[in-house]
């Protein structure tokens, strides 16, 4: 799975952006929960989720600073 481009993130509406942020945070929580309960987890998924979250939050911050 390739990491998403930041340009794709910038094309999202504000509501979609907020929904994506919540989804990625939930995904990270689930990954940490699986790891804590010793369920099989692929370590690269942490990297992908953190990268996606940082992209989303960067775009959100850019929009807040413009307004």
C-alpha positions in Angstrom: 0.0 0.0 0.0 1.5 3.3 -1.1 1.4 6.3 1.2 -1.2 8.8 0.1 -0.2 12.1 -1.5 -0.7 15.3 0.4 -2.4 16.8 -2.6 -5.2 14.3 -2.3 -5.7 15.4 1.3 -5.9 19.1 0.3 -8.8 18.3 -2.0 -11.0 17.0 0.8 -13.7 19.2 2.3 -13.5 20.3 5.9 -16.1 17.7 7.0 -14.3 14.9 5.1 -11.0 16.0 6.7 -12.4 15.8 10.2 -13.9 12.4 9.5 -10.6 11.1 8.1 -8.7 12.4 11.2 -11.1 10.5 13.5 -10.8 7.4 11.4 -7.0 7.4 11.4 -7.0 8.1 15.2 -9.3 5.1 15.7 -7.1 3.0 13.5 -4.1 3.8 15.5 -5.9 3.0 18.7 -7.0 -0.3 17.4 -3.4 -1.1 16.3 -2.1 -0.2 19.7 -4.8 -2.3 21.3 -4.0 -5.3 19.1 -0.3 -5.0 20.0 -1.0 -4.7 23.7 -3.1 -7.9 23.6 -0.5 -9.7 21.6 -2.6 -10.1 18.5 -0.8 -10.2 15.2 -0.2 -6.8 13.8 2.0 -5.6 10.9 4.4 -3.0 12.2 4.4 -1.0 9.0 0.7 -0.1 9.6 1.8 2.1 12.4 4.0 4.1 10.1 1.3 4.4 7.5 -1.3 5.6 10.0 1.0 8.1 11.7 2.1 9.5 8.3 -1.5 9.8 7.2 -2.5 11.5 10.5 0.3 14.0 10.2 -0.7 14.8 6.6 -4.3 15.4 7.7 -3.4 17.5 10.7 -1.0 19.6 8.6 -3.7 20.4 6.1 -6.1 21.2 8.9 -3.6 23.5 10.5 -2.9 25.2 7.2 -6.7 25.9 6.8 -6.9 27.3 10.3 -4.0 29.7 9.8 -5.6 31.0 6.5 -8.9 31.8 8.2 
